[in-house]
Amino acid sequence: MDQDKNTTEFYARLKKQLEEDTTWPSPYLFKFIVPANLEQIAEIRAVFDGTDAEIATRDSSKGTYSSVSVKVTMDSPDEVVKKYLEVSKVDGVISL
C-alpha cells in the first residue's frame, strides 16, 4: 500500500515541478532501463506510437540490461505522467 502512495506522491511532485519549470508543449526526455529483451523494448516503443518520438537504445556492458531514451514533444505535465504510468506496466522497467 505504501508503494502506491509513494508512487502517487512522486507523480504529483513531478507534475507540479513540470508545471512550474516548463512551457508546454515542450520536448521531454524519458529514460528507462529494462532487462535486455526485445519484447519489452517493443512494448515501450508501442507506448510512444503515433508521436514524434526519437527512441534510442543502448545495451549495458554485460548485455543484461538496455537503456531506452525517448525524446518526444509532450503537450502537458499530465501527458508526461500518463506516459510514465503506461510504461510502468512493462515488466521489469525502471524509470529514471
N, C-alpha and C positions, 0 to 999 in steps of 0.2 A: 504494500500500500504506500509506503514511503517513497518508493521508486516513482509511482505515478504522480505523487505530489511534487517531488523534486523535478520531474520532467515538466510538469505544468508550470512550475515556478521558473524553470530555466527558459522556456519558450516565452513566457510573459516578459521576463527581463530582456531577452533578445529582441522581442518586438518593440519594447519601449526604447531600447538603445538605437534600433534601426530607425524608428520614427524621429528621434532627436538628431541623429547624426547624418542622415542621408536624404537627399531629394529624390523623389520617386516619379516616374520609373527610373531605374538605375541598374547598371551591371552588378552582379553579385557572384562571388566565387564560393562555391560549395566544395568542401573537401571531405572525402570519405576513405576509410580503409576497410577492405573486405578480404576474406580468405581468397587466395588466387584461384578463382573459379569463374570460368566464362559465363556460366548461367547467372551468377549473382551480379556480375558486371553488366550483363544484358538487362537484368531487372532494373538496375539504376538508370541505365540509358533509357529504358522504356518510360520511366517517370518524367523524363525531360523530352519525350517525343512531342513534336509539334511546336517546339520553342526554337529560339536561335542559339541553343546551347552549343558551346565548344567543349568537347569532352576529351580529356587526356587521361591515359592510364599509364602506370609505371609499376613494374614488379619490384618487390623487395629484393635485397641482395641474395637471399636464400631461396627466393621464389615462392615463399609461403604465403605472402600477402600481396595485394595490389592496392596502390593508392589510385583513387579516382578523383580528378579535379574537373569541376563543371563550372564554366563561366557562362552566365546566362543573364539576359535582361529580365528583371523582375518588376512588376507593377507596384508592389506594396510590401510592407513588412508581413502582412497576413499571407501573401503568396509565398514568401521565403519560409515562414513557419510551416505552411501547408506542404511544401516540397520536402522539408526535413522530416515531417511526420510520415509522408508517403515512403520515403527512402528508409526510414527506421523499420519498416515492415520486412525489408530484405534480410534474410537470415545471416547473422554474423557481422552485420555492418556496424562500423564505428564512425560516428560523425565527429569531425574536428572543428 
